[in-house]
Amino acid sequence: MRMPLALTVLLSVLVATSTLAAEIPDTIRHSFLAFGAKTVIIGESNETLWSTRGGSRDGFVLPNGNVLVAWSDEVRELTRQNETVFSYHLSSDNREIGTTQRLYNGNTLVTELGPKPRLLQINPQGAIVSGFALQPETDNAHMQTRMARQLKNGNFLVPHLLAFAIKEYQPDGQIVRTFRTDLDEVGGRAAENWPFTAIRLDNGNTLVSLTHGNKVVEMNPSGDILWKITNDDVGGLFKDPCGSQRLANGNTVVGSHAANTGISMVEVTPAKKIVWTSDHPLAAGVHHFQILTTNGKPEPGMPLK
């Protein structure tokens, strides 16, 4: 039996409309916390939701809504009214603070760079309760390390820029695994693939931002590169990518520290398709960041950044 012409036309329209809708991606809107020249939370409509003094390096929005921020000389936990509820100041033995993270046990991770590079745990009262010496393989304090992170197994993943290595340390300071970033397949040492942010993903792989190399790679537990995105894939938008974050949907957001104007943040799919960018002037020169929401929904779980 032949289908009536009107019904045939209607079905054709519905199929065409459905196909077209499937081909057009939903508009992505993010709110995010940015560290760098400015320290600011930017809303999904590009409005400023919170800010404090600039020159920041690292930090997180905590589950209680406060913001943990690292500057080169101190770490503070601030309320949204900018009241300090936790602080730690750089010791006289060293020259810079590299990073901070609130740990599973309630302590705060801080890395110090300088003559005595070290990773510290600071209790809620601001006192050092444990720590160990880092092995950055250079006396250049500014290039010793950046975004250290505690892993679920209690170890610490620490990128060492001029060592071209991400080292996994046990809490006693013993190195149990090293990932090299001067591999021939990513250009060797000549490419200046300095590891800046290293993130242990839920699948056991490690996502690494390689600053002067202008690329981001994902390595398996053996250090083999499984996924790589470079400036060839994004039309040259990577300009000294320091921070990166793997979102729950599998996309990766990359921030460009040397992008003082124009696009400074790029979101790509696993297939390396660009699906979101930010050229917000308050996020120019972004050192690191944290994606907070997507189209009104909070990014779930522990931030992979």
C-alpha positions in Angstrom: 0.0 0.0 0.0 1.4 3.4 -1.0 1.8 6.1 1.7 -0.3 9.2 1.2 1.7 12.1 -0.4 1.0 14.5 2.5 2.3 11.9 5.1 5.3 11.2 2.9 6.2 14.9 2.7 5.7 15.3 6.5 8.0 12.4 7.3 10.6 13.7 4.9 10.5 17.1 6.7 10.8 15.5 10.1 13.8 13.3 9.0 15.5 16.3 7.5 14.9 18.5 10.6 16.1 15.7 12.9 19.3 15.2 10.8 20.0 19.0 10.7 19.5 19.2 14.5 21.9 16.3 15.0 24.5 18.1 12.9 24.3 21.4 14.8 26.0 21.1 18.2 24.4 22.6 21.2 25.8 26.0 22.2 28.2 25.5 25.1 28.4 28.0 27.9 30.8 27.7 30.8 31.4 29.4 34.0 35.0 29.2 35.2 37.6 30.3 37.7 40.7 31.9 36.1 44.1 32.4 37.6 46.8 34.7 36.1 46.9 38.4 35.7 43.4 38.4 37.1 41.9 36.1 39.7 38.2 35.9 38.8 35.1 33.7 38.5 33.4 34.4 35.2 29.8 33.4 34.7 28.1 31.7 31.8 27.0 35.1 30.5 30.5 36.5 30.8 29.7 38.4 34.0 32.1 38.7 36.9 30.8 36.6 39.8 33.9 37.0 42.2 37.4 38.4 42.1 40.4 39.0 44.3 44.0 40.2 43.7 45.7 39.1 40.6 49.1 37.5 39.9 47.7 34.1 41.0 49.0 30.7 39.9 46.7 27.9 40.9 43.8 26.9 43.1 40.3 25.5 43.2 36.7 26.4 44.1 36.2 24.1 47.1 33.0 22.1 47.9 32.1 24.7 50.5 32.1 27.4 47.9 35.3 29.1 49.1 38.2 29.6 46.7 41.7 28.3 47.4 44.3 30.5 45.7 48.1 30.2 45.3 50.2 33.3 44.6 54.0 33.2 44.4 54.4 34.1 48.0 51.3 32.7 49.8 48.2 30.5 49.7 44.8 31.6 51.0 41.3 30.1 51.3 38.9 33.0 50.7 35.2 33.2 51.2 33.1 34.9 48.5 33.3 38.0 50.6 37.1 37.7 50.4 37.5 36.9 54.1 40.6 34.7 54.8 39.8 31.4 56.6 43.2 29.7 55.9 46.6 31.0 54.9 50.2 29.8 54.5 53.2 32.0 53.7 56.3 31.1 51.7 59.1 30.0 54.0 62.4 32.0 54.1 64.2 28.9 52.7 62.6 29.3 49.2 61.7 31.8 46.6 58.3 30.8 45.1 55.1 28.8 45.7 54.2 26.8 42.7 50.8 25.2 43.4 48.1 24.3 45.9 45.4 21.7 46.3 43.0 20.8 49.1 43.8 17.1 50.0 41.5 14.3 50.8 42.5 14.4 54.5 41.6 18.1 54.8 45.2 19.3 54.6 46.5 21.6 51.9 49.2 20.8 49.4 51.8 23.5 48.7 54.9 23.2 46.6 57.8 25.5 47.3 60.5 26.3 44.7 64.0 27.5 45.4 67.2 26.2 47.1 65.2 23.6 48.9 62.3 22.5 46.6 59.7 20.6 48.5 56.1 19.4 48.6 54.3 20.2 51.9 51.1 19.3 53.6 49.7 22.2 55.7 47.0 21.6 58.3 43.9 23.8 58.7 45.7 25.9 61.3 48.4 26.8 58.7 51.2 24.6 60.2 53.4 22.2 58.2 52.6 18.6 59.2 54.6 16.6 56.6 56.6 17.0 53.5 59.5 15.8 51.4 62.2 17.1 49.1 61.5 17.3 45.4 63.9 16.3 42.7 63.5 18.9 39.9 67.1 18.4 38.4 67.6 22.2 38.2 68.5 25.1 40.4 66.3 27.5 38.3 63.6 28.0 41.0 61.0 29.3 38.6 61.4 26.2 36.3 61.5 23.5 39.0 57.8 22.5 39.1 54.3 23.7 38.8 51.0 21.9 39.2 51.5 19.0 41.6 48.4 16.9 42.4 47.6 14.2 45.0 46.4 11.0 43.5 43.7 8.7 44.9 46.3 6.3 46.1 47.9 9.0 48.2 50.9 9.5 45.9 51.7 12.9 44.3 52.1 13.6 40.6 54.7 16.4 40.1 55.7 17.9 36.7 59.3 19.1 36.5 59.7 21.4 33.6 63.5 21.4 32.8 63.8 17.7 33.7 61.3 16.9 30.9 59.7 14.6 33.4 56.6 14.0 35.5 57.5 12.1 38.6 55.1 10.2 40.9 56.3 10.5 44.5 55.2 8.4 47.4 54.4 10.4 50.7 57.9 9.5 51.9 59.4 11.2 48.9 60.4 8.1 47.0 59.9 8.2 43.2 57.9 5.2 42.0 57.3 6.2 38.4 58.6 8.7 35.8 56.9 9.9 32.6 59.3 11.4 30.0 58.1 14.4 27.8 61.3 14.6 25.6 60.2 11.6 23.5 61.2 11.6 19.8 57.5 11.3 18.8 56.8 14.7 20.2 59.9 16.4 19.0 62.4 15.5 21.7 64.1 18.2 23.9 64.3 20.6 21.0 60.5 21.0 21.1 60.8 22.3 24.7 57.9 20.1 25.8 58.1 21.3 29.4 55.4 19.5 31.5 53.4 22.1 33.4 50.1 20.4 34.4 49.8 16.6 34.8 46.5 15.0 35.6 45.8 11.4 36.5 42.6 10.5 34.7 40.0 8.0 36.0 41.1 5.5 33.3 44.6 5.5 34.7 46.1 7.6 31.9 47.9 10.9 32.5 47.0 14.1 30.7 49.9 16.6 30.4 50.1 20.2 29.2 53.5 20.8 27.5 54.1 24.6 27.6 56.6 25.7 25.1 55.9 22.7 23.0 52.4 24.0 22.5 50.7 20.7 22.8 48.7 18.5 25.2 49.2 14.7 25.4 47.6 11.8 27.1 49.9 9.0 28.2 49.1 5.4 29.3 50.7 4.0 32.6 53.7 3.0 30.6 54.3 6.5 29.3 53.2 5.8 25.7 51.4 8.7 24.0 47.8 7.6 23.2 46.4 11.0 22.2 48.0 14.3 21.2 46.7 17.7 20.2 49.0 20.4 18.8 48.8 23.8 17.1 48.4 22.0 13.8 45.0 20.7 15.1 43.7 24.1 16.4 45.0 26.6 13.9 47.8 28.0 16.2 45.5 28.8 19.1 47.9 27.2 21.7 50.2 29.9 23.0 52.2 28.5 25.9 49.4 26.2 27.2 50.0 25.9 31.0 46.7 24.7 32.4 44.3 22.0 31.1 41.3 20.2 32.4 39.6 17.0 31.3 35.8 17.4 31.6 33.3 14.7 32.5 32.1 14.5 28.9 35.6 13.6 27.7 36.4 17.0 26.2 39.6 18.8 27.1 39.9 22.5 27.9 43.3 24.1 27.4 44.4 27.6 28.5 47.1 29.7 26.8 49.3 31.7 29.2 50.9 33.7 26.4 47.6 34.7 24.9 47.4 38.2 26.3 44.6 39.2 23.8 42.2 37.1 21.8 41.3 33.5 22.4 43.0 32.2 25.6 40.9 29.1 26.3 39.9 26.3 23.9 37.7 23.2 24.4 38.3 20.2 22.1 36.6 16.9 21.7 38.5 13.6 21.6 38.3 13.9 17.8 40.1 17.3 18.2 37.1 19.4 17.1 36.9 22.8 18.7 33.5 23.2 20.4 34.1 26.2 22.7 36.5 29.1 23.1 36.9 32.1 25.4 38.4 35.5 24.6 37.2 37.1 27.8 39.6 39.9 28.6 39.7 39.0 32.3 41.0 35.5 31.4 43.8 36.8 29.1 47.1 35.3 30.0 45.4 32.5 31.9 47.9 30.6 34.1 45.4 27.9 35.1 41.6 27.7 35.5 38.7 25.5 36.6 35.6 24.9 34.6 32.7 25.1 37.1 29.5 24.7 35.1 28.3 23.9 31.6 24.9 25.2 30.5 23.9 25.6 34.1 25.0 22.2 35.3 28.0 21.9 37.7 31.0 19.9 36.5 30.7 16.7 38.5 33.3 15.0 40.7 36.8 15.9 41.6 38.1 18.5 39.0 40.6 16.9 36.7 42.8 19.9 36.3 
